[in-house]
């Protein structure tokens, strides 16, 4: 049997790139979930804390002016910063960073088996094209979920500025 030239006009660089991105689809989904958990969770928690603490401070000042002292039992409870939200967000961020290592290992996984190395080297790609397609596929798999969570966080910022116009002045 003789080998025939391919009639497909697709660039081998893009074929390899798309195959690597498809191979890492699960990691990208997990990474998207982790990023969407971490960044907006910290931001929303800060906005809620800022709004409720401001109301608590106003009630405290009114009580001080009216009675001359502060009776903490009569004050409304303010949103106590729940450290668990922060711990969850930090853990999600740490796991997301570690997922980057897993993505890199998956993209270059053919280097661990001789049969796959021979198969990949048989592709009509130069070494530079092969590395760039693999690298860019890993970078895209890692950066697209991050950019997605950035959009969600930006939407939370807009909502936060509508709820409390002064929250940006506090360094959040």
C-alpha positions in Angstrom: 0.0 0.0 0.0 1.4 3.4 -0.9 1.0 6.6 1.0 -1.0 9.3 -0.7 -0.7 13.0 -0.2 -3.5 14.6 1.8 -6.1 16.6 -0.1 -7.1 18.6 3.0 -6.1 22.2 2.7 -6.0 22.9 6.5 -2.8 24.1 8.0 -1.2 21.4 10.2 -0.4 24.1 12.8 -4.1 24.8 13.3 -5.0 21.1 13.2 -2.5 20.4 16.0 -3.6 23.5 17.9 -7.3 22.5 17.8 -6.6 18.9 18.7 -4.6 20.0 21.8 -7.4 22.4 22.9 -10.0 19.7 22.5 -7.9 17.3 24.5 -7.8 19.8 27.4 -11.5 20.6 27.3 -12.2 19.0 30.7 -9.4 21.0 32.4 -10.7 24.2 30.8 -14.2 23.5 32.3 -12.8 22.8 35.7 -10.6 25.9 35.5 -13.6 28.1 34.5 -15.5 26.9 37.5 -12.6 27.5 39.8 -12.0 31.0 38.5 -15.7 31.9 38.6 -15.8 30.7 42.2 -12.7 32.6 43.4 -12.6 36.2 42.1 -16.3 37.2 42.2 -16.6 35.5 45.6 -14.0 37.8 47.2 -15.4 40.8 45.5 -19.0 40.2 46.5 -18.0 39.4 50.0 -16.2 42.7 50.2 -19.1 44.7 48.8 -21.6 43.1 51.2 -19.3 43.7 54.1 -18.8 47.4 53.1 -22.5 48.1 52.7 -23.5 46.5 56.0 -20.6 47.9 58.0 -21.4 51.4 56.8 -25.0 51.0 58.1 -23.7 49.6 61.4 -21.4 52.6 61.8 -24.3 55.0 61.2 -26.4 53.2 63.8 -23.5 53.3 66.2 -23.0 57.1 65.7 -26.7 57.8 66.1 -26.8 55.8 69.4 -23.8 57.6 70.7 -25.4 61.0 69.9 -28.7 60.0 71.4 -27.7 58.2 74.5 -24.2 59.3 75.1 -23.0 55.7 75.2 -23.1 52.6 73.0 -25.3 49.7 74.0 -24.0 46.9 71.7 -26.9 44.7 72.4 -29.3 47.2 70.9 -27.2 47.8 67.8 -28.3 45.9 64.7 -25.9 43.1 63.9 -23.6 43.8 60.9 -22.4 41.4 58.4 -19.5 39.6 60.1 -16.9 38.8 57.5 -17.0 35.1 57.1 -13.5 33.8 56.7 -14.9 30.6 55.1 -15.7 32.5 51.9 -12.2 33.8 51.7 -10.8 30.3 52.4 -12.9 28.8 49.6 -11.8 31.5 47.2 -8.1 31.2 48.1 -8.3 27.4 47.8 -10.0 27.7 44.4 -7.3 30.0 43.2 -4.5 27.7 44.4 -6.2 24.7 42.7 -6.6 26.8 39.5 -2.9 27.6 39.5 -2.1 23.9 40.0 -4.4 23.1 37.1 -2.1 25.1 34.9 0.6 22.5 35.6 -1.8 19.8 34.7 -2.7 21.5 31.4 1.0 21.9 30.5 1.6 18.2 31.2 -1.5 17.2 29.1 -0.4 19.4 26.2 3.1 18.0 26.1 2.0 14.4 27.1 3.3 12.9 23.9 6.8 13.4 25.2 6.3 10.6 27.8 5.7 7.7 25.3 8.0 6.8 22.5 5.2 5.6 20.2 3.5 9.0 20.6 6.7 10.9 20.0 7.3 9.1 16.8 3.7 9.7 15.8 3.8 13.4 16.6 7.2 13.8 14.9 5.7 12.3 11.7 3.3 15.2 11.4 4.1 17.7 8.7 5.2 20.4 11.3 8.6 21.9 12.0 9.8 21.8 15.5 9.0 25.5 16.0 5.4 25.1 14.6 4.9 22.0 16.8 6.1 23.8 20.0 4.2 27.0 19.2 0.9 25.1 18.5 1.3 23.1 21.7 2.2 26.2 23.8 -0.5 28.4 22.4 -3.1 25.6 22.9 -2.1 25.3 26.6 -2.1 29.1 27.0 -5.5 29.4 25.4 -6.8 26.6 27.6 -5.5 28.4 30.7 -6.3 32.0 29.7 -9.8 31.7 28.2 -11.4 30.6 31.6 -9.5 33.4 33.3 -10.8 36.0 30.9 -14.3 34.5 31.3 -14.1 35.0 35.1 -12.7 38.5 34.5 -15.9 39.3 32.7 -18.1 37.9 35.5 -16.0 39.9 38.0 -16.4 43.0 36.0 -20.2 42.6 36.0 -20.0 42.2 39.8 -18.0 45.4 39.9 -20.7 47.2 38.0 -23.4 45.8 40.3 -21.2 46.7 43.4 -20.9 50.3 42.2 -24.7 50.5 41.7 -25.3 49.2 45.2 -22.6 51.2 47.0 -21.1 54.1 44.9 -18.3 54.6 47.5 -17.0 51.0 47.6 -14.2 51.8 45.1 -12.8 54.5 47.5 -12.1 51.8 50.1 -9.6 49.9 48.1 -11.7 46.9 47.1 
